[in-house]
């Protein structure tokens, strides 16, 4: 799975898949932030801050079943102080 920056500016992005250290990237327009997943499924959290005082927290879950893959996500936008 990956996060893509489709905004008009640069964003700061964190990704955490439960490993020891979360990853960080500054992403320009059109850049992606790939996250490897395991064969059985994955839970990855992305946190993004870009234009304006907003932070977006995105929770993504995937389950790789015998005949297909199921993915669901929830995004929560918070206005930073």
N, C-alpha and C positions, 0 to 999 in steps of 0.2 A: 504494500500500500504506500501511497505517497501523498504529500500535501503540495498543492500548486498555488503559486501567488498569481492571481488574476487581477490584483488591484493595480491602481495606477502608480503606485510608489513602492518603496522598499519596506519590508516588514522584518521584525525580529520574531523568530520562531524557535520554540523548544519542542522536543519530542521525547517522550518517556515510555518505554515498553517494559518497565519493571526491572531493567538491568541496574547495575551499580550507579552509573552516571547518566543523567539525561544528556541529550545532544542539543546543540544550539547552532543556529545559522541565521545570517542576515540574507534575505532573499530579495532579489530584484524582480521586476515584472517578468512573468513567464518561467521563472525558475521553479524547480521541484525539490522536495525534501523527501527522498525515498526512505522507507523503513522496511527492513526485511521482516518476513513473518514466518512462523513455524508451519509445518505441514498440517497440524491439527487445528490451528486457529491462533488468534492473537487479540490482545487488548493494548491499544496505543493511545496515549493522550498527547494532543498537540495543544500548545498555548501560543497565541499569536498576538502581537501588538504592532500596529502599523500607523496609518494616517489617523490623526485625531486621538483623543484620550480614551480609546476603547481597547479592551482585552477580550479576545475570543478564546474560550476553552472548548476543545473538541474532543469528545470521547468516541473512539472507534473500536468496535468489536467485530471480529470475523470468526466464522466457523467453516472449516473446509470439510464438507460432507462427502459421502461416497460418489454422488453424481453431480454435485454442484457446490457453490460457495455462497454463504449467506453473510452479508455485511450490514451492520446497522450503526448509526452514528447520531450523536446529539451535540449540538453547539449551543453554548450559553455566552451571550455578549454582556460584558460588564463595563460600565463607564468608569474609568479610572479617575481618581481625584486630580 
